[in-house]
Amino acid sequence: MSDHPIPHFKNDSGLHTIRVHAREFMCVGATPPFDHPHIFIDMGSDAEALCPYCSTLFVYDSRLHDICSPADCEFDTAKAA
Protein backbone atom coordinates (compact mmCIF):
# COMPACT_ATOMS: atom_id res chain seq x y z
CA MET A 1 0.00 0.00 0.00
CA SER A 2 1.17 3.52 -0.78
CA ASP A 3 2.47 5.80 1.96
CA HIS A 4 0.88 8.82 0.29
CA PRO A 5 -2.66 9.25 -0.98
CA ILE A 6 -3.26 10.16 -4.59
CA PRO A 7 -4.68 13.70 -4.79
CA HIS A 8 -8.08 14.16 -6.40
CA PHE A 9 -9.06 17.31 -8.27
CA LYS A 10 -12.43 18.76 -9.26
CA ASN A 11 -13.38 21.57 -11.58
CA ASP A 12 -16.71 22.97 -10.37
CA SER A 13 -16.00 26.37 -11.93
CA GLY A 14 -15.35 25.01 -15.42
CA LEU A 15 -11.82 26.40 -15.55
CA HIS A 16 -9.72 25.75 -18.62
CA THR A 17 -6.52 25.15 -16.60
CA ILE A 18 -5.68 23.96 -13.10
CA ARG A 19 -2.09 24.13 -11.86
CA VAL A 20 -1.09 21.13 -9.76
CA HIS A 21 1.88 20.07 -7.65
CA ALA A 22 1.49 16.38 -8.49
CA ARG A 23 2.23 14.36 -11.59
CA GLU A 24 -0.08 11.49 -10.62
CA PHE A 25 -3.64 12.27 -9.57
CA MET A 26 -7.33 11.59 -10.09
CA CYS A 27 -9.72 13.87 -11.95
CA VAL A 28 -13.34 13.61 -10.79
CA GLY A 29 -14.76 16.32 -13.04
CA ALA A 30 -17.08 18.19 -10.68
CA THR A 31 -18.30 17.58 -7.16
CA PRO A 32 -20.67 14.58 -7.04
CA PRO A 33 -23.34 14.08 -8.21
CA PHE A 34 -22.08 16.07 -11.20
CA ASP A 35 -18.83 14.12 -11.49
CA HIS A 36 -17.57 11.99 -14.35
CA PRO A 37 -15.86 8.61 -13.95
CA HIS A 38 -12.93 9.20 -11.60
CA ILE A 39 -9.85 8.62 -13.71
CA PHE A 40 -6.18 8.29 -12.88
CA ILE A 41 -3.90 10.64 -14.78
CA ASP A 42 -0.12 10.16 -14.88
CA MET A 43 1.82 12.99 -16.51
CA GLY A 44 5.07 11.05 -16.49
CA SER A 45 7.74 13.56 -17.46
CA ASP A 46 5.28 15.82 -19.30
CA ALA A 47 4.38 19.24 -17.92
CA GLU A 48 0.68 18.99 -18.68
CA ALA A 49 -2.16 16.55 -19.20
CA LEU A 50 -5.70 16.88 -20.52
CA CYS A 51 -8.61 15.05 -18.89
CA PRO A 52 -10.34 13.06 -21.64
CA TYR A 53 -13.75 13.49 -19.95
CA CYS A 54 -13.98 17.14 -18.93
CA SER A 55 -11.12 18.59 -21.02
CA THR A 56 -9.54 20.26 -18.00
CA LEU A 57 -5.89 21.02 -18.68
CA PHE A 58 -3.71 20.14 -15.70
CA VAL A 59 -0.34 21.90 -15.65
CA TYR A 60 2.44 20.73 -13.33
CA ASP A 61 3.95 23.58 -11.29
CA SER A 62 6.73 22.64 -8.88
CA ARG A 63 6.64 26.15 -7.35
CA LEU A 64 3.18 25.69 -5.84
CA HIS A 65 3.07 25.57 -2.04
CA ASP A 66 -0.40 23.98 -2.07
CA ILE A 67 -1.41 20.86 -4.00
CA CYS A 68 -3.26 22.93 -6.62
CA SER A 69 -4.22 26.39 -7.75
CA PRO A 70 -6.95 27.44 -7.36
CA ALA A 71 -6.99 25.71 -3.96
CA ASP A 72 -10.72 24.95 -4.12
CA CYS A 73 -10.06 22.51 -6.97
CA GLU A 74 -8.74 19.93 -4.50
CA PHE A 75 -11.41 17.27 -3.94
CA ASP A 76 -11.53 16.01 -0.35
CA THR A 77 -12.20 12.28 -0.60
CA ALA A 78 -12.73 12.03 3.19
CA LYS A 79 -15.68 14.43 3.06
CA ALA A 80 -17.13 12.62 0.04
CA ALA A 81 -17.23 9.23 1.76
The 8 nearest C-alpha neighbors of each residue, nearest first, counted from 0:
[[1, 2, 3, 4, 5, 6, 23, 24],
 [2, 0, 3, 4, 5, 6, 23, 24],
 [1, 3, 0, 4, 5, 6, 23, 24],
 [4, 2, 1, 5, 0, 6, 23, 24],
 [5, 3, 6, 2, 1, 7, 24, 0],
 [4, 6, 24, 7, 3, 23, 25, 21],
 [7, 5, 24, 4, 25, 8, 73, 74],
 [6, 8, 25, 74, 24, 26, 73, 5],
 [7, 9, 73, 74, 26, 72, 27, 25],
 [10, 8, 29, 72, 28, 27, 74, 11],
 [9, 11, 29, 12, 13, 28, 72, 14],
 [12, 10, 29, 13, 9, 30, 28, 72],
 [13, 11, 10, 14, 29, 72, 9, 15],
 [14, 12, 10, 11, 15, 55, 29, 53],
 [15, 13, 12, 16, 10, 55, 17, 11],
 [14, 16, 55, 56, 13, 17, 54, 57],
 [17, 15, 56, 14, 57, 55, 18, 58],
 [16, 18, 57, 68, 58, 56, 19, 69],
 [19, 17, 58, 68, 67, 57, 59, 60],
 [20, 18, 67, 59, 21, 66, 60, 58],
 [19, 21, 66, 60, 61, 59, 67, 63],
 [22, 20, 19, 23, 59, 24, 66, 6],
 [21, 23, 42, 41, 24, 43, 59, 20],
 [24, 22, 41, 21, 40, 42, 5, 39],
 [25, 23, 6, 5, 40, 39, 7, 22],
 [26, 24, 39, 7, 38, 40, 8, 37],
 [25, 27, 8, 38, 37, 28, 7, 9],
 [28, 26, 37, 9, 34, 35, 29, 8],
 [29, 27, 34, 9, 35, 10, 26, 53],
 [30, 28, 34, 11, 9, 10, 33, 27],
 [29, 31, 34, 33, 32, 9, 11, 28],
 [32, 30, 33, 34, 29, 79, 27, 35],
 [31, 33, 34, 30, 29, 35, 28, 27],
 [34, 32, 31, 29, 30, 35, 28, 11],
 [35, 33, 29, 31, 28, 27, 30, 32],
 [34, 36, 28, 27, 37, 33, 52, 29],
 [37, 35, 38, 27, 34, 28, 52, 26],
 [38, 36, 27, 26, 35, 25, 39, 28],
 [39, 37, 25, 26, 36, 40, 27, 24],
 [38, 40, 25, 24, 41, 26, 37, 23],
 [39, 41, 24, 23, 25, 38, 42, 26],
 [42, 40, 23, 43, 22, 39, 24, 48],
 [43, 41, 22, 45, 48, 44, 23, 40],
 [42, 44, 41, 45, 22, 23, 46, 40],
 [43, 45, 42, 46, 22, 41, 47, 59],
 [46, 44, 42, 43, 47, 48, 59, 22],
 [47, 45, 59, 58, 44, 42, 48, 60],
 [48, 46, 58, 57, 45, 59, 42, 56],
 [47, 49, 57, 56, 42, 50, 58, 46],
 [50, 48, 56, 55, 54, 51, 57, 47],
 [49, 51, 54, 55, 52, 53, 56, 48],
 [50, 52, 54, 53, 49, 55, 38, 48],
 [53, 51, 50, 54, 35, 28, 36, 55],
 [52, 54, 55, 50, 28, 51, 35, 49],
 [55, 53, 50, 51, 49, 52, 56, 15],
 [56, 54, 50, 53, 15, 49, 16, 57],
 [55, 57, 49, 16, 48, 15, 54, 17],
 [56, 58, 17, 48, 47, 18, 16, 49],
 [57, 59, 47, 18, 46, 19, 17, 60],
 [58, 60, 19, 46, 20, 18, 47, 61],
 [61, 59, 62, 20, 19, 63, 18, 58],
 [60, 62, 63, 20, 59, 19, 21, 64],
 [63, 61, 60, 64, 20, 65, 59, 19],
 [64, 62, 65, 61, 60, 20, 66, 67],
 [63, 65, 62, 66, 20, 67, 61, 68],
 [66, 64, 63, 67, 70, 20, 68, 19],
 [65, 67, 20, 19, 64, 63, 21, 68],
 [68, 66, 19, 70, 65, 18, 69, 20],
 [69, 67, 70, 18, 17, 19, 72, 66],
 [68, 70, 71, 72, 67, 17, 18, 73],
 [69, 71, 68, 67, 72, 73, 65, 66],
 [72, 70, 73, 69, 68, 74, 67, 9],
 [73, 71, 9, 70, 8, 10, 69, 74],
 [72, 74, 8, 71, 70, 7, 9, 75],
 [75, 73, 8, 7, 9, 76, 72, 30],
 [76, 74, 77, 78, 73, 79, 7, 8],
 [75, 77, 79, 78, 74, 80, 7, 6],
 [78, 76, 79, 75, 80, 74, 7, 4],
 [79, 77, 76, 80, 75, 74, 30, 31],
 [78, 80, 76, 77, 75, 31, 74, 30],
 [79, 77, 78, 76, 75, 31, 74, 30]]
